[in-house]
Amino acid sequence: MTKTNKKKVEEFIRVDHAGERGAIKIYEGQLLALNTFIKDEKLKKTIEEMKEHEKVHLEYFENEIKERNIKPTKLLPLWDLLGVGLGFGTTILGKKAAMLCTASVEEVIQEHYADQIKQLEVDEKKLKDKITKFRDDELNHKDIAYEEGATKKGPYSILDKVIKTSSKIAIRISEKI
């Protein structure tokens, strides 16, 4: 059995930290829209519950960053701004768009986490187990989003592609910077 490359683990933790923080910012943007313009208490409750899961994920990665002395991505302020904007903008477009935002992001993240899980060796069992658990949470969020009306039909297919492409770009950048 081989040992997981230290640089690779640092990239995993850096990008996962940024991603979990980004998810919280997307939910904050959605909640901002729901608290100011769009009144949908059921959707608000659903988003608040998913946000709570993301907070647990973020707390884990914040601890890993501190314990392992890893520098977070330098682009956190930009990702924060873009996350809030994405969440707010999709919610203003309506419930289907808001839920598609969640579904699209979670589909990218579950693939991203699955790839990390394959690369982590036994020396990183705790990290691998946490990422596996978080991936399961993200899959649950995706399922909830589809149950709540997410769709890729018609113009929503374009929104799905934009969100997924943007998420993949943010992942690649955050691994390195």
Short mmCIF file of the C-alpha atoms (twelve columns), coordinates in Angstrom:
data_MODEL
# 
_entry.id   MODEL 
# 
loop_
_atom_site.group_PDB 
_atom_site.id 
_atom_site.type_symbol 
_atom_site.label_atom_id 
_atom_site.label_alt_id 
_atom_site.label_comp_id 
_atom_site.label_asym_id 
_atom_site.label_seq_id 
_atom_site.Cartn_x 
_atom_site.Cartn_y 
_atom_site.Cartn_z 
_atom_site.pdbx_PDB_model_num 
ATOM 1   C CA . MET A 1   0.000   0.000  0.000   1 
ATOM 2   C CA . THR A 2   1.256   3.422  -0.839  1 
ATOM 3   C CA . LYS A 3   1.149   6.626  1.085   1 
ATOM 4   C CA . THR A 4   -1.074  9.429  -0.190  1 
ATOM 5   C CA . ASN A 5   0.954   12.263 -1.702  1 
ATOM 6   C CA . LYS A 6   1.079   15.142 0.831   1 
ATOM 7   C CA . LYS A 7   0.646   17.804 -1.849  1 
ATOM 8   C CA . LYS A 8   -2.402  15.991 -3.207  1 
ATOM 9   C CA . VAL A 9   -3.972  15.806 0.272   1 
ATOM 10  C CA . GLU A 10  -3.341  19.527 0.766   1 
ATOM 11  C CA . GLU A 11  -5.076  20.248 -2.554  1 
ATOM 12  C CA . PHE A 12  -8.014  18.055 -1.548  1 
ATOM 13  C CA . ILE A 13  -8.455  19.828 1.764   1 
ATOM 14  C CA . ARG A 14  -7.986  23.310 0.262   1 
ATOM 15  C CA . VAL A 15  -10.555 22.770 -2.468  1 
ATOM 16  C CA . ASP A 16  -13.024 20.945 -0.220  1 
ATOM 17  C CA . HIS A 17  -12.821 23.778 2.299   1 
ATOM 18  C CA . ALA A 18  -13.531 26.297 -0.470  1 
ATOM 19  C CA . GLY A 19  -16.347 24.154 -1.861  1 
ATOM 20  C CA . GLU A 20  -18.134 23.694 1.439   1 
ATOM 21  C CA . ARG A 21  -17.812 27.398 2.144   1 
ATOM 22  C CA . GLY A 22  -19.104 28.088 -1.360  1 
ATOM 23  C CA . ALA A 23  -22.126 25.872 -0.753  1 
ATOM 24  C CA . ILE A 24  -22.940 27.847 2.383   1 
ATOM 25  C CA . LYS A 25  -22.637 31.106 0.424   1 
ATOM 26  C CA . ILE A 26  -24.974 29.788 -2.287  1 
ATOM 27  C CA . TYR A 27  -27.522 28.879 0.386   1 
ATOM 28  C CA . GLU A 28  -27.043 32.300 2.014   1 
ATOM 29  C CA . GLY A 29  -27.797 33.936 -1.340  1 
ATOM 30  C CA . GLN A 30  -30.884 31.783 -1.748  1 
ATOM 31  C CA . LEU A 31  -32.055 32.642 1.760   1 
ATOM 32  C CA . LEU A 32  -31.439 36.338 1.095   1 
ATOM 33  C CA . ALA A 33  -33.767 36.168 -1.899  1 
ATOM 34  C CA . LEU A 34  -36.304 34.143 0.081   1 
ATOM 35  C CA . ASN A 35  -36.233 36.625 2.963   1 
ATOM 36  C CA . THR A 36  -36.557 39.725 0.772   1 
ATOM 37  C CA . PHE A 37  -38.388 39.044 -2.492  1 
ATOM 38  C CA . ILE A 38  -39.640 35.494 -2.724  1 
ATOM 39  C CA . LYS A 39  -41.851 34.161 0.034   1 
ATOM 40  C CA . ASP A 40  -41.722 30.378 0.186   1 
ATOM 41  C CA . GLU A 41  -41.435 29.130 3.752   1 
ATOM 42  C CA . LYS A 42  -41.203 25.457 2.747   1 
ATOM 43  C CA . LEU A 43  -38.308 26.118 0.377   1 
ATOM 44  C CA . LYS A 44  -36.650 28.333 2.982   1 
ATOM 45  C CA . LYS A 45  -36.825 25.521 5.558   1 
ATOM 46  C CA . THR A 46  -35.388 22.999 3.068   1 
ATOM 47  C CA . ILE A 47  -32.475 25.296 2.225   1 
ATOM 48  C CA . GLU A 48  -31.792 26.073 5.884   1 
ATOM 49  C CA . GLU A 49  -31.581 22.337 6.642   1 
ATOM 50  C CA . MET A 50  -29.140 21.700 3.792   1 
ATOM 51  C CA . LYS A 51  -27.071 24.708 4.880   1 
ATOM 52  C CA . GLU A 52  -26.708 23.165 8.345   1 
ATOM 53  C CA . HIS A 53  -25.129 20.041 6.805   1 
ATOM 54  C CA . GLU A 54  -22.690 22.218 4.871   1 
ATOM 55  C CA . LYS A 55  -21.699 23.999 8.093   1 
ATOM 56  C CA . VAL A 56  -20.664 20.644 9.606   1 
ATOM 57  C CA . HIS A 57  -18.634 19.870 6.487   1 
ATOM 58  C CA . LEU A 58  -16.976 23.299 6.525   1 
ATOM 59  C CA . GLU A 59  -16.101 23.021 10.207  1 
ATOM 60  C CA . TYR A 60  -14.311 19.730 9.538   1 
ATOM 61  C CA . PHE A 61  -12.240 21.202 6.695   1 
ATOM 62  C CA . GLU A 62  -11.477 24.376 8.665   1 
ATOM 63  C CA . ASN A 63  -10.057 22.165 11.416  1 
ATOM 64  C CA . GLU A 64  -8.027  20.172 8.890   1 
ATOM 65  C CA . ILE A 65  -6.609  23.388 7.403   1 
ATOM 66  C CA . LYS A 66  -5.498  24.537 10.860  1 
ATOM 67  C CA . GLU A 67  -4.170  21.158 12.035  1 
ATOM 68  C CA . ARG A 68  -2.224  20.488 8.845   1 
ATOM 69  C CA . ASN A 69  -1.136  24.103 8.364   1 
ATOM 70  C CA . ILE A 70  -2.616  24.351 4.856   1 
ATOM 71  C CA . LYS A 71  -3.213  27.712 3.243   1 
ATOM 72  C CA . PRO A 72  -6.833  28.159 2.120   1 
ATOM 73  C CA . THR A 73  -7.418  29.279 -1.446  1 
ATOM 74  C CA . LYS A 74  -6.590  32.940 -1.961  1 
ATOM 75  C CA . LEU A 75  -9.827  33.308 -3.899  1 
ATOM 76  C CA . LEU A 76  -12.230 32.770 -0.961  1 
ATOM 77  C CA . PRO A 77  -13.524 36.378 -1.095  1 
ATOM 78  C CA . LEU A 78  -14.297 36.022 -4.808  1 
ATOM 79  C CA . TRP A 79  -15.922 32.605 -4.339  1 
ATOM 80  C CA . ASP A 80  -18.000 34.064 -1.470  1 
ATOM 81  C CA . LEU A 81  -19.285 36.858 -3.675  1 
ATOM 82  C CA . LEU A 82  -19.993 34.574 -6.622  1 
ATOM 83  C CA . GLY A 83  -21.687 31.990 -4.381  1 
ATOM 84  C CA . VAL A 84  -24.064 34.514 -2.852  1 
ATOM 85  C CA . GLY A 85  -24.765 35.932 -6.319  1 
ATOM 86  C CA . LEU A 86  -25.463 32.496 -7.782  1 
ATOM 87  C CA . GLY A 87  -27.787 31.544 -4.953  1 
ATOM 88  C CA . PHE A 88  -29.620 34.850 -5.025  1 
ATOM 89  C CA . GLY A 89  -29.897 34.959 -8.820  1 
ATOM 90  C CA . THR A 90  -31.187 31.434 -9.252  1 
ATOM 91  C CA . THR A 91  -33.765 31.905 -6.495  1 
ATOM 92  C CA . ILE A 92  -35.033 35.113 -8.101  1 
ATOM 93  C CA . LEU A 93  -35.580 33.036 -11.266 1 
ATOM 94  C CA . GLY A 94  -37.889 30.746 -9.297  1 
ATOM 95  C CA . LYS A 95  -38.010 27.539 -7.307  1 
ATOM 96  C CA . LYS A 96  -37.042 25.282 -10.241 1 
ATOM 97  C CA . ALA A 97  -33.913 27.346 -10.907 1 
ATOM 98  C CA . ALA A 98  -33.011 27.520 -7.211  1 
ATOM 99  C CA . MET A 99  -33.311 23.765 -6.848  1 
ATOM 100 C CA . LEU A 100 -31.468 23.180 -10.118 1 
ATOM 101 C CA . CYS A 101 -28.615 25.253 -8.697  1 
ATOM 102 C CA . THR A 102 -28.384 22.854 -5.766  1 
ATOM 103 C CA . ALA A 103 -28.734 19.754 -7.964  1 
ATOM 104 C CA . SER A 104 -26.125 20.923 -10.498 1 
ATOM 105 C CA . VAL A 105 -23.549 21.865 -7.868  1 
ATOM 106 C CA . GLU A 106 -24.111 18.631 -5.947  1 
ATOM 107 C CA . GLU A 107 -23.696 16.525 -9.102  1 
ATOM 108 C CA . VAL A 108 -20.292 18.102 -9.695  1 
ATOM 109 C CA . ILE A 109 -19.310 17.750 -6.036  1 
ATOM 110 C CA . GLN A 110 -20.294 14.100 -5.768  1 
ATOM 111 C CA . GLU A 111 -18.100 13.313 -8.808  1 
ATOM 112 C CA . HIS A 112 -15.300 15.402 -7.299  1 
ATOM 113 C CA . TYR A 113 -15.552 13.625 -3.948  1 
ATOM 114 C CA . ALA A 114 -15.761 10.194 -5.626  1 
ATOM 115 C CA . ASP A 115 -12.514 10.979 -7.458  1 
ATOM 116 C CA . GLN A 116 -10.823 11.997 -4.199  1 
ATOM 117 C CA . ILE A 117 -12.052 8.863  -2.431  1 
ATOM 118 C CA . LYS A 118 -10.429 6.709  -5.142  1 
ATOM 119 C CA . GLN A 119 -7.096  8.498  -4.709  1 
ATOM 120 C CA . LEU A 120 -6.880  8.483  -0.909  1 
ATOM 121 C CA . GLU A 121 -4.837  5.654  0.568   1 
ATOM 122 C CA . VAL A 122 -5.131  3.901  3.938   1 
ATOM 123 C CA . ASP A 123 -2.866  6.459  5.620   1 
ATOM 124 C CA . GLU A 124 -5.698  8.966  5.156   1 
ATOM 125 C CA . LYS A 125 -8.547  6.727  6.341   1 
ATOM 126 C CA . LYS A 126 -10.138 9.389  8.573   1 
ATOM 127 C CA . LEU A 127 -10.157 11.944 5.742   1 
ATOM 128 C CA . LYS A 128 -11.443 9.345  3.286   1 
ATOM 129 C CA . ASP A 129 -14.259 8.354  5.662   1 
ATOM 130 C CA . LYS A 130 -15.287 11.992 6.163   1 
ATOM 131 C CA . ILE A 131 -15.286 12.719 2.442   1 
ATOM 132 C CA . THR A 132 -17.366 9.572  1.883   1 
ATOM 133 C CA . LYS A 133 -19.882 10.745 4.488   1 
ATOM 134 C CA . PHE A 134 -19.983 14.250 3.016   1 
ATOM 135 C CA . ARG A 135 -20.467 12.829 -0.493  1 
ATOM 136 C CA . ASP A 136 -23.479 10.908 0.797   1 
ATOM 137 C CA . ASP A 137 -24.880 14.133 2.278   1 
ATOM 138 C CA . GLU A 138 -24.374 15.916 -1.047  1 
ATOM 139 C CA . LEU A 139 -26.170 13.106 -2.904  1 
ATOM 140 C CA . ASN A 140 -29.053 13.510 -0.467  1 
ATOM 141 C CA . HIS A 141 -29.149 17.261 -1.189  1 
ATOM 142 C CA . LYS A 142 -29.259 16.505 -4.918  1 
ATOM 143 C CA . ASP A 143 -32.167 14.110 -4.402  1 
ATOM 144 C CA . ILE A 144 -34.021 16.696 -2.316  1 
ATOM 145 C CA . ALA A 145 -33.476 19.305 -5.034  1 
ATOM 146 C CA . TYR A 146 -35.057 17.057 -7.667  1 
ATOM 147 C CA . GLU A 147 -37.931 16.194 -5.327  1 
ATOM 148 C CA . GLU A 148 -38.484 19.944 -4.852  1 
ATOM 149 C CA . GLY A 149 -38.711 20.651 -8.577  1 
ATOM 150 C CA . ALA A 150 -35.225 20.919 -10.088 1 
ATOM 151 C CA . THR A 151 -35.351 20.276 -13.811 1 
ATOM 152 C CA . LYS A 152 -32.979 20.342 -16.768 1 
ATOM 153 C CA . LYS A 153 -35.740 20.734 -19.344 1 
ATOM 154 C CA . GLY A 154 -35.811 23.623 -21.791 1 
ATOM 155 C CA . PRO A 155 -33.736 26.672 -20.848 1 
ATOM 156 C CA . TYR A 156 -32.857 25.061 -17.523 1 
ATOM 157 C CA . SER A 157 -30.432 22.833 -19.442 1 
ATOM 158 C CA . ILE A 158 -28.352 25.926 -20.206 1 
ATOM 159 C CA . LEU A 159 -28.384 27.004 -16.563 1 
ATOM 160 C CA . ASP A 160 -27.277 23.489 -15.567 1 
ATOM 161 C CA . LYS A 161 -24.306 23.640 -17.962 1 
ATOM 162 C CA . VAL A 162 -23.276 27.122 -16.783 1 
ATOM 163 C CA . ILE A 163 -23.415 26.121 -13.103 1 
ATOM 164 C CA . LYS A 164 -21.544 22.850 -13.665 1 
ATOM 165 C CA . THR A 165 -18.843 24.447 -15.820 1 
ATOM 166 C CA . SER A 166 -18.360 27.273 -13.321 1 
ATOM 167 C CA . SER A 167 -18.146 24.799 -10.447 1 
ATOM 168 C CA . LYS A 168 -15.542 22.691 -12.245 1 
ATOM 169 C CA . ILE A 169 -13.451 25.774 -13.010 1 
ATOM 170 C CA . ALA A 170 -13.632 26.914 -9.371  1 
ATOM 171 C CA . ILE A 171 -12.537 23.449 -8.245  1 
ATOM 172 C CA . ARG A 172 -9.484  23.395 -10.529 1 
ATOM 173 C CA . ILE A 173 -8.412  26.901 -9.536  1 
ATOM 174 C CA . SER A 174 -8.951  26.330 -5.802  1 
ATOM 175 C CA . GLU A 175 -6.813  23.187 -5.817  1 
ATOM 176 C CA . LYS A 176 -3.809  25.210 -6.908  1 
ATOM 177 C CA . ILE A 177 -4.222  28.784 -5.662  1 
# 
